[in-house]
Amino acid sequence: MKRFDLPYGRGTISLSLPERRVKAVLESHLHTYHPDLGEEELVNAALESPEGSPRLSQLAKGKHNVVMIASDHTRPVPSRHIIPAMLREIREGNPEADITILIATGCHRAPTREELIQKFGEEIAGREKIVIHSCEDSEDFVSLGTLPSGGELILNRMAVEADLLCAEGFIEPHFFAGFSGGRKSVLPGVAARKTVLANHCSAFIDSPYARTGIIEGNPIHRDMIYAAKKAGLAFIVNVVINQKKEIIHAVAGDCDLAHKKGVSFLNDWCRTPAVPADIVVSTNGGYPLDQNIYQAVKGMTAAEATVNEGGVIIMAAKSEDGHGGQVFYETFRDEPDVDRMMERFLATPAEGTIPDQWQSQIFARVLKRARVIYVSSAPPEMVRALHMIPADSMEEALRTADRLLGRPDGSVTVIPDGVSVMVTAPENGNAEI
């Protein structure tokens, strides 16, 4: 038997399989990469040698109103190692700078006080000025014209009116933006809901270029980079993390150039060719990315890229916060026919995009390809309403998968962390299946 200890919540969940059934294990090679420097040293080194930009301390000179965009509680960004270094660098260049940390929630809920402390540490959470972005339309927004897609670009006024706008973040494969990080701090990070909806429209989500690991030709990325430049995002510090959520690579500098350098690093270490199988096991990398079912769609897309059509995906995600999106949940609860649901999505114009439609559309695409067994702590009736089969353990999930396939010897591909790997077509190595 071959045993896998897969990330699940704050711990792991075990899966044991006969060796003969394991067709492949698809994972990034980041776990084999060991940097010469420690986490804080990597961040400091990036700050000292920025890409395409003066140092942050130089940019801060003479700037009074400095806004630093920071990720929210749904992202495993090691902010405790990044934010202090950025604050020191800014104050080195301008001790009198008025610094605001703006939490980029996108369309997520606001983080709690406890989540801010957990993310930044007690000292920063208690001492620094922290403002939480809300995507709801209000006087706190400013319009900056039209995105390349035609949608209106509406951003948080605090970010736009900053004398210096910078951001932290991390870069990982992203299931429709190609990669996270960089420009995403602005759109969707501090954008109005109307702008996010336009950028995440059904036509863009349906694009073959809106896939994991693809930036060139990706219409979603095109809007995002435009928004970041229009907002004046002058400097970023982005990191790459391993399975232990430790920093193993850091980039800093120009929003586009530094991000591209981080993307290049990931391309070298995270791509793996698809190995089609009857059953594909995936996870969402554990906490904090597997807090709800909504986020777990990301890990499912890695399995989608390598499961045989009509096969079975076993998805393990703790999901202690439940479904994670009311509209997302109701979309599937209220429509039993996934084909009809997809037709409705594709017929929806950009201006008619509704909240969570993009996630629903991608999830529906996954469900059209394979049946999904969901191992979690979410209520079984919730899982069933989302067109999946609930299971309490990996053993139960495997038995159910065998039953669905009608045989006990189906091949299995295991993806220990579905959000950290780019599963690609072996013939070209850069387009997801």
LUMKOLFI-281804 format. One record per residue (C-alpha): y, x, z. Coordinates in steps of 0.25 Angstrom, whole numbers, plus 5000, padded with zeros to 4 digits. Layout:
BEGIN
      y      x      z
      Y      X      Z
...
***
This chain:
BEGIN
      y      x      z
   5000   5000   5000
   5014   5004   4997
   5025   5000   5008
   5039   4998   5005
   5050   4997   5016
   5061   4989   5009
   5075   4988   5014
   5077   4974   5021
   5089   4970   5029
   5092   4982   5039
   5077   4986   5039
   5065   4986   5029
   5054   4977   5024
   5041   4982   5020
   5033   4979   5008
   5018   4984   5005
   5012   4984   4992
   4999   4990   4986
   5002   5002   4978
   4996   4997   4966
   5007   4986   4965
   5019   4994   4967
   5024   4997   4953
   5037   5004   4956
   5047   5006   4967
   5061   5006   4961
   5072   5012   4970
   5084   5021   4968
   5083   5035   4971
   5094   5036   4981
   5084   5037   4992
   5081   5051   4986
   5095   5055   4985
   5100   5063   4997
   5115   5068   4997
   5119   5081   5002
   5130   5074   5011
   5130   5064   5022
   5136   5050   5020
   5150   5053   5025
   5150   5066   5018
   5147   5059   5004
   5158   5050   5006
   5168   5061   5010
   5164   5069   4998
   5166   5058   4989
   5180   5055   4995
   5183   5070   4993
   5179   5070   4978
   5183   5057   4972
   5180   5053   4958
   5192   5051   4949
   5202   5049   4960
   5210   5057   4970
   5204   5057   4985
   5206   5044   4993
   5216   5052   5002
   5225   5055   4990
   5225   5041   4985
   5229   5036   4999
   5241   5044   5000
   5253   5035   5000
   5245   5022   5000
   5248   5013   5011
   5239   5001   5009
   5225   5006   5007
   5213   4996   5004
   5199   5001   5005
   5188   4991   5000
   5175   4991   5008
   5162   4985   5005
   5158   4973   5014
   5145   4971   5023
   5136   4967   5011
   5137   4981   5005
   5129   4993   5012
   5141   5002   5010
   5141   5013   5021
   5156   5011   5024
   5155   5018   5037
   5154   5031   5029
   5164   5027   5018
   5176   5020   5024
   5179   5030   5035
   5180   5041   5025
   5189   5033   5016
   5198   5029   5027
   5199   5044   5031
   5202   5048   5017
   5213   5037   5015
   5220   5041   5028
   5219   5056   5025
   5228   5053   5013
   5236   5042   5020
   5235   5041   5035
   5245   5029   5034
   5236   5021   5024
   5234   5006   5028
   5220   5005   5025
   5212   4991   5023
   5197   4990   5022
   5195   4978   5012
   5181   4973   5013
   5176   4970   4999
   5168   4957   5002
   5168   4952   4987
   5163   4938   4989
   5154   4941   5001
   5157   4936   5015
   5166   4944   5024
   5159   4954   5033
   5159   4952   5048
   5165   4961   5058
   5152   4966   5062
   5149   4969   5047
   5162   4977   5046
   5158   4985   5058
   5144   4988   5053
   5150   4992   5040
   5162   5001   5044
   5159   5004   5058
   5167   4999   5071
   5178   5009   5069
   5182   5005   5055
   5180   4990   5057
   5188   4990   5069
   5199   5000   5065
   5202   4998   5050
   5209   4986   5043
   5198   4978   5036
   5200   4966   5027
   5189   4958   5021
   5190   4953   5007
   5188   4939   5004
   5185   4934   4990
   5192   4921   4991
   5204   4918   4984
   5217   4920   4993
   5230   4927   4993
   5223   4940   4996
   5220   4941   4981
   5227   4946   4969
   5224   4944   4954
   5224   4957   4945
   5221   4950   4932
   5209   4948   4924
   5195   4956   4925
   5189   4961   4912
   5179   4949   4913
   5191   4939   4913
   5190   4936   4928
   5203   4937   4937
   5203   4949   4945
   5207   4944   4959
   5207   4955   4970
   5210   4956   4985
   5225   4959   4986
   5223   4969   4997
   5215   4978   4988
   5224   4976   4976
   5237   4979   4984
   5231   4991   4991
   5239   5004   4988
   5225   5011   4988
   5212   5003   4986
   5199   5010   4988
   5185   5006   4991
   5172   5010   4997
   5158   5005   4992
   5144   5009   4988
   5138   5010   4974
   5124   5004   4971
   5117   4997   4960
   5123   4983   4959
   5116   4971   4952
   5127   4967   4943
   5139   4976   4945
   5130   4988   4941
   5134   4995   4954
   5141   4992   4967
   5153   5000   4972
   5166   5005   4966
   5173   4993   4959
   5165   4982   4966
   5174   4985   4978
   5185   4977   4971
   5177   4967   4963
   5170   4960   4969
   5174   4967   4982
   5188   4962   4984
   5190   4952   4973
   5192   4937   4973
   5180   4928   4972
   5185   4923   4958
   5185   4937   4953
   5171   4940   4958
   5166   4928   4952
   5172   4931   4938
   5166   4945   4939
   5152   4940   4943
   5152   4930   4932
   5138   4925   4926
   5141   4932   4912
   5143   4946   4919
   5131   4944   4928
   5123   4941   4916
   5127   4953   4909
   5116   4964   4907
   5126   4974   4911
   5128   4967   4925
   5116   4974   4931
   5112   4984   4941
   5117   4998   4938
   5125   4994   4925
   5140   4996   4924
   5143   4999   4910
   5145   4985   4903
   5144   4978   4916
   5155   4967   4916
   5155   4965   4931
   5158   4980   4933
   5169   4980   4922
   5176   4969   4930
   5174   4976   4943
   5180   4990   4939
   5192   4983   4933
   5194   4976   4946
   5193   4989   4954
   5203   4996   4945
   5213   4984   4945
   5213   4983   4960
   5216   4998   4960
   5203   5003   4967
   5207   5017   4968
   5196   5024   4976
   5181   5021   4980
   5171   5027   4989
   5157   5023   4985
   5144   5027   4990
   5129   5026   4986
   5119   5023   4998
   5104   5025   4999
   5094   5015   5005
   5099   5019   5019
   5113   5015   5015
   5117   5030   5017
   5128   5036   5007
   5121   5045   4998
   5133   5046   4987
   5147   5044   4987
   5158   5043   4977
   5173   5041   4978
   5186   5040   4969
   5189   5031   4957
   5183   5017   4958
   5176   5019   4944
   5173   5034   4944
   5168   5035   4958
   5159   5023   4956
   5154   5028   4943
   5150   5041   4950
   5142   5033   4961
   5136   5024   4950
   5131   5037   4943
   5124   5042   4956
   5117   5028   4957
   5113   5029   4942
   5106   5042   4945
   5099   5037   4958
   5096   5022   4957
   5091   5018   4943
   5076   5016   4942
   5068   5010   4930
   5063   4996   4932
   5048   4995   4934
   5044   4980   4931
   5035   4973   4941
   5029   4960   4945
   5035   4960   4958
   5048   4968   4962
   5052   4970   4977
   5067   4973   4980
   5077   4973   4991
   5092   4973   4993
   5092   4986   5000
   5092   4980   5014
   5105   4977   5023
   5116   4974   5020
   5112   4971   5005
   5101   4961   5009
   5108   4952   5018
   5107   4940   5009
   5100   4935   4997
   5113   4935   4988
   5114   4950   4989
   5098   4952   4987
   5100   4948   4973
   5104   4962   4970
   5091   4968   4974
   5084   4957   4966
   5090   4962   4954
   5083   4976   4955
   5070   4968   4956
   5074   4959   4944
   5076   4972   4935
   5061   4976   4937
   5053   4963   4940
   5044   4957   4929
   5050   4944   4924
   5043   4933   4932
   5040   4943   4943
   5043   4943   4958
   5054   4950   4965
   5053   4952   4980
   5066   4953   4986
   5068   4958   5001
   5081   4956   5007
   5084   4952   5022
   5095   4942   5018
   5099   4939   5033
   5112   4933   5028
   5104   4923   5019
   5108   4920   5005
   5122   4927   5005
   5129   4917   4996
   5130   4902   4997
   5133   4899   4982
   5122   4909   4978
   5112   4902   4987
   5116   4888   4983
   5115   4892   4968
   5100   4894   4969
   5097   4884   4980
   5103   4873   4971
   5097   4877   4957
   5082   4878   4956
   5083   4883   4941
   5087   4897   4940
   5088   4896   4925
   5097   4885   4926
   5105   4893   4936
   5106   4905   4927
   5111   4896   4915
   5122   4891   4924
   5126   4905   4928
   5127   4910   4914
   5135   4897   4910
   5146   4900   4921
   5159   4906   4916
   5165   4918   4924
   5176   4909   4930
   5165   4899   4935
   5157   4910   4942
   5153   4905   4956
   5151   4913   4969
   5138   4921   4969
   5135   4917   4955
   5132   4931   4950
   5122   4933   4961
   5115   4920   4958
   5115   4923   4943
   5108   4937   4946
   5099   4930   4956
   5095   4920   4946
   5092   4931   4936
   5083   4937   4945
   5076   4924   4948
   5074   4922   4933
   5066   4935   4932
   5058   4934   4945
   5054   4926   4957
   5060   4932   4970
   5053   4933   4983
   5064   4935   4994
   5060   4942   5007
   5071   4940   5017
   5075   4934   5030
   5083   4923   5023
   5078   4908   5025
   5066   4905   5015
   5073   4892   5011
   5085   4900   5007
   5077   4910   4999
   5070   4899   4992
   5083   4892   4988
   5087   4905   4981
   5074   4904   4972
   5067   4915   4979
   5054   4915   4987
   5056   4919   5002
   5046   4929   5009
   5046   4934   5023
   5040   4947   5020
   5037   4957   5009
   5022   4954   5010
   5025   4939   5008
   5034   4942   4997
   5023   4950   4990
   5013   4939   4992
   5022   4929   4986
   5025   4938   4974
   5010   4940   4971
   5008   4925   4972
   5020   4922   4962
   5014   4932   4952
   5000   4927   4954
   4994   4940   4957
   4993   4950   4968
   4995   4963   4960
   5009   4961   4954
   5017   4974   4952
   5028   4977   4962
   5041   4985   4960
   5048   4988   4973
   5063   4990   4974
   5066   4994   4988
   5081   4993   4986
   5085   4984   4975
   5100   4986   4976
   5100   5001   4975
   5092   5003   4963
   5095   5001   4948
   5082   4996   4941
   5084   4999   4926
   5077   4997   4913
   5069   5010   4911
   5072   5011   4896
   5087   5013   4898
   5089   5016   4913
   5102   5009   4914
   5100   4994   4912
   5094   4985   4922
   5083   4977   4917
***
